Amino acid sequence: MRKATVERNTTETKISVEVSLDGTGLYDIQTGVGFFDHMLEQLARHSLIDMKVRAEGDLHIDDHHTVEDVGIALGLALVKALGDYKGIRRYASCLLPMDEALMRAALDLSRRPFLVWKVDFDALKIGTFDTELVREFFQAFAMNGGITLHIEKLDGSNAHHIAEAAFKAVARSLREAIEIDPRKADAVPSTKGVLGS
């Protein structure tokens, strides 16, 4: 079973994450940041990765450390759950519409992390949530999850729609990339025979 648990405790946050890659998209998310919980629920539901996330952060300062550290923990959990990466499809992409917003995500579970972020927001906040934290989450997730990740806004004006479409596009891409390819279930998807170092 491709499951993992990660706990990450610092002076700023206490994070606990459980993932099951072969799930059905069940989620139990409590970070103390309402909009962020909503986005993580989308990530779980549309990737079909079961997720349990608990976070206690220094929200009296702002949401930054909580959002970033959850991204770090989720990335580490993904790597742990993937194990030797044997049999996965590895690459995937998604073009996802949400009302006026159109987002494109493409990723490679390469163990060579990189983020290309071509997304702008007209608004600084979604409710009380800083829109710049959407990028911070994906930066932390990609760097610690060993993901080459490209996210691009092709259209959109509503900040909520743009953010949600980004999470859903990445989720749908993850769903495909972590799936076991029945034609090569016994092999790492690389001519090197290994992914990463």
N, CA and C of each residue as an Amber inpcrd file, in Angstrom:
protein
   591
   0.8420000  -1.1890000   0.0000000   0.0000000   0.0000000   0.0000000
   0.8820000   1.2440000   0.0000000   0.5410000   2.1830000  -0.8760000
   1.3400000   3.4040000  -1.0040000   0.7820000   4.4650000  -0.0580000
   1.2180000   4.3620000   1.1990000   0.7650000   5.2800000   2.2320000
   1.9690000   5.8900000   2.9250000   1.7590000   7.0560000   3.5430000
   2.8410000   7.6810000   4.2950000   2.2700000   8.6270000   5.3380000
   3.0200000   8.7690000   6.4190000   2.7190000   9.7430000   7.4590000
   3.9560000  10.5890000   7.6880000   3.7630000  11.8820000   7.7710000
   4.8650000  12.8130000   8.0250000   4.4470000  13.7680000   9.1290000
   5.3220000  13.9310000  10.1070000   5.1240000  14.9510000  11.1310000
   6.2830000  15.9270000  11.0580000   5.9480000  17.2110000  11.1160000
   6.9730000  18.2550000  11.0190000   6.6730000  19.3230000  12.0670000
   7.5550000  19.4200000  13.0450000   7.3600000  20.3760000  14.1290000
   8.4960000  21.3770000  14.1650000   8.1420000  22.6510000  14.1620000
   9.1190000  23.7270000  14.2840000   8.6250000  24.6980000  15.3510000
   9.3640000  25.7620000  15.5620000   8.9120000  26.7880000  16.5060000
   7.7410000  27.5840000  15.9460000   7.4620000  27.4350000  14.6410000
   6.3920000  28.1940000  13.9920000   5.1370000  27.3710000  13.7430000
   5.3220000  26.0710000  13.4790000   4.1770000  25.2240000  13.1450000
   4.3600000  23.8070000  13.6700000   3.2160000  23.1290000  13.8440000
   3.1940000  21.6930000  14.1100000   2.2780000  21.0700000  13.0610000
   2.8540000  20.2430000  12.2090000   2.1250000  19.6920000  11.0690000
   2.1100000  18.1730000  11.1470000   0.9590000  17.5860000  10.8740000
   0.8360000  16.1350000  10.7390000   0.0570000  15.8510000   9.4590000
   0.6220000  14.9970000   8.6130000   0.0200000  14.6840000   7.3160000
  -0.0090000  13.1780000   7.1150000  -1.1430000  12.6580000   6.6710000
  -1.2600000  11.2540000   6.2750000  -1.8080000  11.2210000   4.8540000
  -1.1840000  10.4210000   3.9850000  -1.6750000  10.2860000   2.6150000
  -1.7640000   8.8180000   2.2250000  -2.7390000   8.5190000   1.3870000
  -2.8620000   7.2070000   0.7640000  -3.0620000   7.4460000  -0.7250000
  -2.0640000   7.0830000  -1.5230000  -2.0910000   7.3940000  -2.9560000
  -3.1440000   6.5940000  -3.7090000  -3.5380000   5.4610000  -3.1820000
  -4.5120000   4.6120000  -3.8590000  -5.8780000   4.7310000  -3.2030000
  -6.2340000   5.9510000  -2.8720000  -7.4880000   6.1980000  -2.1840000
  -8.6120000   6.5650000  -3.1320000  -9.5900000   7.2540000  -2.5720000
 -10.7560000   7.6890000  -3.3460000 -10.9990000   9.1850000  -3.2120000
 -10.0060000   9.8920000  -2.6600000 -10.1500000  11.3340000  -2.5020000
 -10.8020000  11.7560000  -1.2060000 -10.8010000  10.8730000  -0.2070000
 -11.3280000  11.2370000   1.0960000 -10.3950000  12.2480000   1.7580000
 -10.9630000  13.1590000   2.5410000 -10.1230000  14.1700000   3.1810000
 -10.6460000  14.5270000   4.5570000  -9.7040000  14.9190000   5.3940000
  -9.9820000  15.4100000   6.7440000  -8.9170000  16.4730000   7.0020000
  -9.2730000  17.7140000   6.7260000  -8.3020000  18.8160000   6.6970000
  -8.6400000  19.8450000   7.7700000  -7.6650000  20.1480000   8.6130000
  -7.8330000  21.2110000   9.6100000  -6.5140000  21.9450000   9.7720000
  -6.4170000  23.1180000   9.1520000  -5.1910000  23.9190000   9.2490000
  -5.3920000  25.2200000  10.0080000  -6.6420000  25.5650000  10.2690000
  -6.9160000  26.8590000  10.8810000  -7.0540000  27.9830000   9.8810000
  -6.8590000  27.6690000   8.6030000  -6.9680000  28.6610000   7.5190000
  -8.0730000  28.1760000   6.5830000  -9.2470000  28.7860000   6.6940000
 -10.4340000  28.2760000   6.0140000 -10.2950000  28.1080000   4.5180000
  -9.8270000  29.1290000   3.8250000  -9.7130000  29.0260000   2.3720000
  -8.6910000  27.9650000   1.9790000  -7.5980000  27.8840000   2.7180000
  -6.5670000  26.8880000   2.4430000  -7.1200000  25.4780000   2.6360000
  -7.9210000  25.2700000   3.6880000  -8.5750000  23.9740000   3.8720000
  -9.3880000  23.6070000   2.6330000 -10.1240000  24.5770000   2.1230000
 -10.9630000  24.3640000   0.9280000 -10.1160000  23.9500000  -0.2600000
  -8.9520000  24.5720000  -0.4310000  -8.0710000  24.2320000  -1.5550000
  -7.4730000  22.8310000  -1.3800000  -7.0700000  22.4920000  -0.1570000
  -6.5170000  21.1550000   0.0780000  -7.5730000  20.0750000  -0.1200000
  -8.8150000  20.3930000   0.2110000  -9.9100000  19.4540000  -0.0570000
 -10.0500000  19.2020000  -1.5540000  -9.8870000  20.2490000  -2.3570000
  -9.9220000  20.0850000  -3.8120000  -8.7590000  19.2200000  -4.2900000
  -7.5880000  19.4460000  -3.7030000  -6.4020000  18.6770000  -4.0760000
  -6.6200000  17.1920000  -3.8070000  -7.1880000  16.8760000  -2.6540000
  -7.4490000  15.4730000  -2.3090000  -8.5340000  14.8790000  -3.2080000
  -9.6380000  15.5680000  -3.2950000 -10.8020000  15.0410000  -4.0320000
 -10.4830000  14.7450000  -5.4820000  -9.7490000  15.6300000  -6.1320000
  -9.5300000  15.4840000  -7.5790000  -8.2650000  14.7010000  -7.9240000
  -7.3990000  14.4610000  -6.9370000  -6.2430000  13.5880000  -7.1750000
  -6.5560000  12.1410000  -6.7790000  -7.6600000  11.9610000  -6.0450000
  -8.0400000  10.6740000  -5.4470000  -7.0220000  10.1990000  -4.4140000
  -6.2350000  11.1380000  -3.8890000  -5.3280000  10.8380000  -2.7810000
  -6.0720000  11.1100000  -1.4770000  -6.2250000  10.0860000  -0.6470000
  -6.8170000  10.3050000   0.6650000  -5.8360000  11.1290000   1.5020000
  -6.3370000  12.1630000   2.1680000  -5.4680000  13.0520000   2.9440000
  -6.0710000  13.3740000   4.2960000  -5.2150000  13.3070000   5.2970000
  -5.5500000  13.8510000   6.6060000  -4.4650000  14.8560000   6.9510000
  -4.8630000  16.0890000   7.2250000  -3.9070000  17.1540000   7.5280000
  -4.3300000  17.8500000   8.8070000  -3.3760000  17.9620000   9.7250000
  -3.5750000  18.7450000  10.9370000  -2.4330000  19.7600000  11.0220000
  -2.7780000  20.9970000  11.2500000  -1.7580000  22.0380000  11.3440000
  -2.1040000  23.0070000  12.4650000  -1.1010000  23.3080000  13.2670000
  -1.1890000  24.3700000  14.2530000  -0.0520000  25.3270000  13.9410000
  -0.3960000  26.5540000  13.5900000   0.6270000  27.5080000  13.1920000
   0.4850000  28.8400000  13.8870000   1.4540000  29.6970000  13.6540000
   1.4720000  31.0280000  14.2580000   0.5680000  31.9820000  13.4700000
  -0.7140000  31.6610000  13.4670000  -1.6890000  32.4290000  12.6860000
  -1.8860000  33.8370000  13.2390000  -1.4280000  34.0880000  14.4540000
  -1.4860000  35.4540000  14.9870000  -0.5300000  36.3770000  14.2490000
   0.4500000  35.7820000  13.5540000   1.3630000  36.5670000  12.7070000
   0.7490000  36.7010000  11.3210000   0.6090000  35.5730000  10.6290000
  -0.1390000  35.4860000   9.3690000  -0.2250000  34.0140000   8.9810000
  -0.7210000  33.7460000   7.7850000  -0.9370000  32.3590000   7.3490000
   0.2830000  31.7420000   6.6710000   1.3190000  32.5330000   6.4500000
   2.4240000  32.1180000   5.5880000   3.0960000  30.8260000   6.0500000
   3.5220000  30.7800000   7.3000000   4.2570000  29.6060000   7.7750000
   3.4070000  28.3450000   7.7240000   2.1290000  28.4760000   8.0540000
   1.2400000  27.3120000   8.0280000   1.0930000  26.7740000   6.6130000
   0.8230000  27.6560000   5.6590000   0.6320000  27.2320000   4.2670000
   1.9130000  26.6110000   3.7140000   3.0300000  27.2720000   3.9290000
   4.3000000  26.7660000   3.4120000   4.6690000  25.4220000   4.0420000
   4.5090000  25.3040000   5.3570000   4.9300000  24.0870000   6.0320000
   4.0160000  22.8980000   5.7120000   2.7440000  23.1590000   5.4680000
   1.8650000  22.0820000   4.9990000   2.3240000  21.6190000   3.6130000
   2.7170000  22.5560000   2.7550000   3.2520000  22.1960000   1.4400000
   4.4920000  21.3310000   1.5530000   5.3780000  21.6910000   2.4750000
   6.5880000  20.8980000   2.7020000   6.2210000  19.4790000   3.1420000
   5.3400000  19.3780000   4.1310000   4.9740000  18.0650000   4.6700000
   4.2590000  17.1960000   3.6390000   3.3650000  17.7980000   2.8600000
   2.6710000  17.0310000   1.8180000   3.6500000  16.5480000   0.7490000
   4.6100000  17.3820000   0.3890000   5.6210000  16.9700000  -0.5820000
   6.4440000  15.7990000  -0.0720000   6.8790000  15.8880000   1.1840000
   7.6540000  14.8010000   1.7820000   6.8370000  13.5170000   1.8680000
   5.5520000  13.6540000   2.1800000   4.6840000  12.4760000   2.2650000
   4.5010000  11.8230000   0.9020000   4.3950000  12.6320000  -0.1440000
   4.2580000  12.0920000  -1.4970000   5.4700000  11.2480000  -1.8630000
   6.6580000  11.7870000  -1.6230000   7.8950000  11.0600000  -1.9390000
   7.9560000   9.7470000  -1.1540000   7.6260000   9.8250000   0.1190000
   7.6720000   8.6350000   0.9800000   6.6860000   7.5740000   0.4960000
   5.4820000   8.0040000   0.1240000   4.4580000   7.0610000  -0.3180000
   4.7920000   6.4430000  -1.6700000   5.4790000   7.1850000  -2.5270000
   5.8370000   6.6610000  -3.8490000   6.9360000   5.6030000  -3.7700000
   7.6910000   5.5940000  -2.6940000   8.7060000   4.5540000  -2.4990000
   9.7720000   4.5740000  -3.5810000   9.8800000   3.4700000  -4.3340000
  10.8930000   3.3920000  -5.3940000  10.3800000   3.9150000  -6.7350000
   9.1640000   4.4570000  -6.7440000   8.5590000   5.0540000  -7.9450000
   8.2820000   4.0230000  -9.0380000   8.3710000   2.7820000  -8.7180000
   8.1860000   1.7250000  -9.7100000   6.7430000   1.7150000 -10.2270000
   6.6040000   1.6860000 -11.5470000   5.3130000   1.4990000 -12.1820000
   4.4870000   2.7460000 -12.4310000   4.8930000   3.8880000 -11.8860000
   4.0680000   5.0840000 -12.0570000   4.1400000   5.6180000 -13.4860000
   3.1270000   6.3800000 -13.8600000   3.1220000   6.9870000 -15.1930000
   4.0970000   8.1570000 -15.2750000   4.3410000   8.8150000 -14.1580000
   5.3400000   9.8640000 -13.9870000   4.9390000  11.2170000 -14.5480000
   4.5390000  11.2990000 -15.7980000   4.1870000  12.5680000 -16.4400000
   2.6790000  12.7260000 -16.5360000   2.2110000  13.9680000 -16.4370000
   0.7910000  14.2210000 -16.6730000   0.5620000  15.7210000 -16.8090000
  -0.5560000  16.0560000 -17.4150000  -0.9300000  17.4670000 -17.5460000
  -2.4520000  17.5640000 -17.5540000  -2.9270000  18.7980000 -17.3190000
  -4.3670000  19.0230000 -17.2940000  -4.6600000  20.4560000 -17.7030000
  -5.6400000  20.6240000 -18.5540000  -6.1740000  21.9320000 -18.9200000
  -7.5430000  22.0170000 -18.2680000  -7.6740000  22.9050000 -17.2700000
  -8.8700000  22.8710000 -16.4500000  -9.6160000  24.2100000 -16.4610000
 -10.8850000  24.1870000 -16.8740000 -11.7090000  25.3990000 -16.8370000
 -12.5090000  25.4820000 -15.5430000 -12.6760000  26.6860000 -15.0420000
 -13.5960000  26.9350000 -13.9370000 -14.2210000  28.3030000 -14.1830000
 -15.4290000  28.2870000 -14.6910000 -16.1070000  29.5190000 -15.1010000
 -15.1990000  30.2890000 -16.0680000 -14.8360000  31.5220000 -15.7320000
 -14.0260000  32.3300000 -16.6640000 -12.5380000  31.9740000 -16.5970000
 -12.1410000  31.2080000 -15.5830000 -10.7240000  30.8700000 -15.3970000
 -10.3580000  29.6170000 -16.1810000  -9.1570000  29.6400000 -16.7340000
  -8.6220000  28.4900000 -17.4510000  -7.1720000  28.3160000 -17.0300000
  -6.8900000  27.1660000 -16.4140000  -5.5510000  26.9030000 -15.8890000
  -4.9500000  25.6720000 -16.5490000  -3.6400000  25.7290000 -16.7190000
  -2.9170000  24.5750000 -17.2480000  -1.8560000  24.1560000 -16.2310000
  -1.8240000  22.8740000 -15.9420000  -0.7820000  22.3140000 -15.0760000
  -0.1320000  21.1550000 -15.8060000   1.1720000  21.0540000 -15.6770000
   1.9250000  19.9250000 -16.2250000   2.9970000  19.5680000 -15.2130000
   3.1990000  18.2710000 -15.0140000   4.1850000  17.8820000 -14.0080000
   4.9190000  16.6080000 -14.3840000   6.0680000  16.4690000 -13.7540000
   6.9230000  15.2990000 -13.9120000   7.3930000  14.9210000 -12.5110000
   7.0680000  13.7120000 -12.0880000   7.5190000  13.2220000 -10.7830000
   8.9450000  12.6960000 -10.9330000   9.8500000  13.6170000 -11.1740000
  11.2010000  13.3110000 -11.6230000  12.2160000  13.2150000 -10.5000000
  11.8620000  13.6550000  -9.2950000  12.8020000  13.8420000  -8.1830000
  13.7680000  14.9860000  -8.4810000  13.4810000  15.7830000  -9.5170000
  14.2430000  16.9970000  -9.8160000  13.2780000  18.1750000  -9.6910000
  13.1770000  18.7650000  -8.5160000  12.1470000  19.7770000  -8.2760000
  12.3840000  21.0870000  -8.9980000  11.2940000  21.6420000  -9.5090000
  11.3440000  22.9370000 -10.1730000   9.9130000  23.4440000 -10.2850000
   9.7340000  24.7410000 -10.0930000   8.4110000  25.3320000 -10.2640000
   8.4770000  26.4490000 -11.2900000   7.6350000  26.3570000 -12.2940000
   7.4050000  27.4600000 -13.2300000   5.9970000  27.9670000 -12.9450000
   5.8940000  29.2150000 -12.5270000   4.6360000  29.8020000 -12.0670000
   4.2990000  30.9980000 -12.9500000   3.2910000  30.8460000 -13.7780000
   2.8600000  31.9410000 -14.6540000   1.3980000  32.2550000 -14.3420000
   1.1890000  32.7200000 -13.1160000  -0.1500000  33.0130000 -12.6280000
  -0.1260000  34.3820000 -11.9630000  -1.0560000  35.2220000 -12.3300000
  -1.1870000  36.5170000 -11.6700000  -2.6090000  36.6590000 -11.1380000
  -2.7150000  37.4020000 -10.0520000  -4.0020000  37.6780000  -9.4240000
  -4.2430000  39.1820000  -9.4440000  -5.4600000  39.5850000  -9.7940000
  -5.8150000  41.0060000  -9.7280000  -6.0630000  41.4460000  -8.2910000
  -6.4420000  40.5100000  -7.4360000  -6.7410000  40.8200000  -6.0370000
  -5.6030000  40.3400000  -5.1440000  -5.3500000  41.0630000  -4.0600000
  -4.3140000  40.6740000  -3.1000000  -4.8160000  39.6270000  -2.1220000
  -6.1430000  39.5620000  -1.9360000  -6.7040000  38.6380000  -0.9610000
  -7.9480000  37.9460000  -1.5030000  -8.1760000  36.7410000  -1.0150000
  -9.4360000  36.0240000  -1.2020000 -10.0180000  35.9060000   0.2000000
 -10.9660000  36.7380000   0.5230000 -11.3890000  36.8560000   1.9160000
 -10.2390000  37.4410000   2.7170000  -9.7270000  36.6520000   3.6800000
  -8.5620000  37.0950000   4.4580000  -7.2790000  36.3970000   4.0160000
  -7.3670000  35.5750000   2.9820000  -6.2320000  34.7610000   2.5240000
  -5.4100000  35.5260000   1.4860000  -4.1050000  35.6450000   1.7090000
  -3.2260000  36.3330000   0.7580000  -3.0520000  35.4820000  -0.4950000
  -3.3650000  36.0400000  -1.6570000  -3.2580000  35.2650000  -2.8940000
  -1.8240000  34.8410000  -3.1990000  -0.8320000  35.5830000  -2.7190000
   0.5560000  35.2050000  -2.9740000   0.9130000  33.8640000  -2.3170000
   0.1050000  33.4280000  -1.3470000   0.3770000  32.1610000  -0.6680000
   0.0480000  30.9470000  -1.5280000  -0.7230000  31.1370000  -2.5890000
  -0.9860000  30.0170000  -3.5080000   0.3380000  29.5690000  -4.1180000
   1.1230000  30.5360000  -4.5910000   2.4410000  30.1870000  -5.1360000
   3.3340000  29.5890000  -4.0560000   3.3050000  30.1380000  -2.8540000
   4.1610000  29.6320000  -1.7800000   3.8660000  28.1680000  -1.4770000
   2.5830000  27.8010000  -1.5040000   2.2360000  26.3980000  -1.2750000
   2.8300000  25.5110000  -2.3550000   2.6140000  25.8720000  -3.6180000
   3.0880000  25.0190000  -4.7090000   4.6140000  24.9820000  -4.7790000
   5.2710000  26.0810000  -4.4110000   6.7390000  26.0860000  -4.3440000
   7.2170000  25.0660000  -3.3100000   6.6290000  25.0930000  -2.1260000
   7.0300000  24.1680000  -1.0660000   6.7010000  22.7220000  -1.4380000
   5.5270000  22.5200000  -2.0130000   5.0910000  21.1810000  -2.4050000
   5.9960000  20.6070000  -3.4890000   6.3000000  21.3940000  -4.5040000
   7.1470000  20.9210000  -5.6030000   8.5670000  20.6360000  -5.1350000
   9.1530000  21.5440000  -4.3530000  10.5430000  21.3880000  -3.9250000
  10.7120000  20.1550000  -3.0370000   9.7610000  19.9160000  -2.1550000
   9.8810000  18.7950000  -1.2260000   9.2830000  17.5090000  -1.7690000
   8.4470000  17.6310000  -2.8100000   7.8730000  16.4570000  -3.4500000
   8.6520000  15.9820000  -4.6640000   9.7640000  16.6670000  -4.9640000
  10.5810000  16.2670000  -6.1080000   9.8450000  16.3730000  -7.4260000
   9.0270000  17.4190000  -7.5580000   8.1630000  17.5700000  -8.7330000
   8.6470000  18.7040000  -9.6250000   8.8130000  18.4340000 -10.8960000
   8.9170000  19.5080000 -11.8730000   7.4900000  19.9100000 -12.1990000
   7.1310000  21.1410000 -11.8410000   5.7300000  21.5620000 -11.8890000
   5.5880000  22.8860000 -12.6210000   4.7630000  22.8890000 -13.6610000
   4.4430000  24.0990000 -14.4170000   2.9670000  24.4220000 -14.2070000
   2.6830000  25.6420000 -13.8010000   1.3030000  26.0970000 -13.6200000
   1.1490000  27.4360000 -14.3340000   0.1370000  27.5070000 -15.1890000
  -0.0420000  28.7140000 -16.0120000  -1.5170000  29.1040000 -16.0930000
  -1.7660000  30.3710000 -15.8860000  -3.1130000  30.9020000 -16.0740000
  -3.2690000  31.3210000 -17.5270000  -4.2200000  30.7210000 -18.2070000
  -4.4920000  31.0840000 -19.5930000  -5.5910000  32.1280000 -19.6810000
  -6.4770000  32.1540000 -18.6750000  -7.5380000  33.1530000 -18.6340000
  -8.0710000  33.1960000 -17.2170000  -8.7310000  34.2850000 -16.8670000
  -9.3460000  34.3690000 -15.5580000  -9.2170000  35.7370000 -14.9280000
 -10.2300000  36.1030000 -14.1500000 -10.2180000  37.3850000 -13.4500000
 -10.6000000  37.2450000 -11.9810000 -11.3980000  36.2370000 -11.6460000
 -11.8360000  36.0270000 -10.2740000 -10.7610000  35.2540000  -9.5130000
 -10.2410000  35.8520000  -8.4530000  -9.1140000  35.2560000  -7.7240000
  -9.4510000  33.8910000  -7.1470000 -10.6650000  33.7390000  -6.6260000
 -11.0750000  32.4490000  -6.0690000 -11.0680000  31.3820000  -7.1690000
 -11.6190000  31.7010000  -8.3160000 -11.6580000  30.7430000  -9.4230000
 -10.2620000  30.3710000  -9.8960000  -9.3800000  31.3740000  -9.9760000
  -8.0020000  31.1270000 -10.4410000  -7.2830000  30.1830000  -9.4850000
  -7.3670000  30.4790000  -8.1970000  -6.6910000  29.6310000  -7.2040000
  -7.2570000  28.2230000  -7.2070000  -8.5770000  28.1100000  -7.2090000
  -9.2010000  26.7930000  -7.1550000  -8.9100000  25.9890000  -8.4130000
  -8.9250000  26.6510000  -9.5610000  -8.6110000  25.9540000 -10.8090000
  -7.1660000  25.4710000 -10.8140000  -6.2690000  26.2320000 -10.2020000
  -4.8690000  25.8020000 -10.1130000  -4.7460000  24.5340000  -9.2770000
  -5.3930000  24.5100000  -8.1120000  -5.3390000  23.3270000  -7.2610000
  -5.9670000  22.1180000  -7.9530000  -7.0730000  22.3360000  -8.6360000
  -7.7400000  21.2240000  -9.3140000  -6.9160000  20.7040000 -10.4990000
  -6.2820000  21.6140000 -11.2310000  -5.4610000  21.1950000 -12.3720000
  -4.2580000  20.3860000 -11.9080000  -3.6260000  20.8210000 -10.8240000
  -2.5080000  20.0550000 -10.2720000  -3.0070000  18.7100000  -9.7480000
  -4.1600000  18.7130000  -9.1030000  -4.7230000  17.4680000  -8.5730000
  -4.9840000  16.4540000  -9.6760000  -5.6070000  16.8960000 -10.7500000
  -5.9040000  15.9750000 -11.8510000  -4.6230000  15.4480000 -12.4880000
  -3.6030000  16.2900000 -12.5550000  -2.3110000  15.8520000 -13.0860000
  -1.6610000  14.8320000 -12.1590000  -1.7130000  15.1000000 -10.8620000
  -1.1630000  14.1510000  -9.8910000  -1.8530000  12.8000000  -9.9860000
  -3.1800000  12.8400000 -10.1110000  -3.9560000  11.5990000 -10.1970000
  -3.4130000  10.6980000 -11.3050000  -3.1580000  11.2860000 -12.4480000
  -2.6620000  10.4930000 -13.5840000  -1.2130000  10.0720000 -13.3920000
  -0.3730000  10.9860000 -12.8870000   1.0620000  10.7130000 -12.7930000
   1.3920000   9.6230000 -11.7780000   0.6120000   9.5270000 -10.6880000
   0.9140000   8.5240000  -9.6610000   0.2810000   7.1710000  -9.9560000
  -0.5820000   7.1170000 -10.9640000  -1.2190000   5.8440000 -11.3000000
  -0.1950000   4.8280000 -11.7860000  -0.4560000   3.5820000 -11.4810000
   0.4030000   2.5010000 -11.9610000   0.0490000   2.1920000 -13.4100000
   1.0650000   2.1860000 -14.2580000   0.8850000   1.8530000 -15.6660000
   0.9050000   0.3280000 -15.8030000  -0.2110000  -0.2870000 -16.1640000
  -0.2510000  -1.7520000 -16.2060000   0.7150000  -2.3500000 -17.2240000
   1.1490000  -1.5510000 -18.1900000   2.0910000  -2.0650000 -19.1920000
   3.5240000  -2.0820000 -18.6820000   3.7890000  -1.2960000 -17.6010000
   5.1450000  -1.2410000 -17.0530000   5.1060000  -1.1530000 -15.5320000
   4.2890000  -1.9730000 -14.9270000   4.0860000  -1.8920000 -13.4770000
   5.3180000  -2.3050000 -12.6810000   6.2620000  -2.9850000 -13.3230000
   7.4330000  -3.4990000 -12.6140000   8.6880000  -2.6750000 -12.8450000
   8.5550000  -1.5130000 -13.5050000   9.7510000  -0.7520000 -13.8790000
   9.6410000   0.7060000 -13.4680000  10.7820000   1.2830000 -13.0930000
  10.8560000   2.7230000 -12.8540000  10.8040000   3.4210000 -14.2100000
   9.9680000   4.4490000 -14.3650000   9.8020000   5.0820000 -15.6740000
  10.9420000   6.0170000 -16.0370000  12.1250000   5.4310000 -16.2610000
  13.2990000   6.1930000 -16.6590000  14.2870000   5.2550000 -17.3180000
  14.9530000   5.7290000 -18.3610000  15.9800000   4.9020000 -18.9980000
  17.1870000   4.7200000 -18.0680000  17.3060000   5.5710000 -17.0470000
  18.3920000   5.4260000 -16.0730000  18.1040000   4.2820000 -15.0930000
  16.8340000   3.9010000 -14.9830000  16.4570000   2.8740000 -14.0210000
  16.2240000   3.4030000 -12.6300000  16.3600000   4.7090000 -12.4640000
  16.1520000   5.3400000 -11.1620000  15.7230000   6.7820000 -11.3930000
  14.9270000   7.3050000 -10.4900000  14.5340000   8.6990000 -10.5670000
  15.2140000   9.4690000  -9.4520000  15.7960000  10.5990000  -9.8150000
  16.4970000  11.4140000  -8.8330000  17.8590000  10.8400000  -8.4980000
  18.4120000  11.3230000  -7.3890000  19.7520000  10.8950000  -7.0080000
  19.7100000   9.6380000  -6.1540000
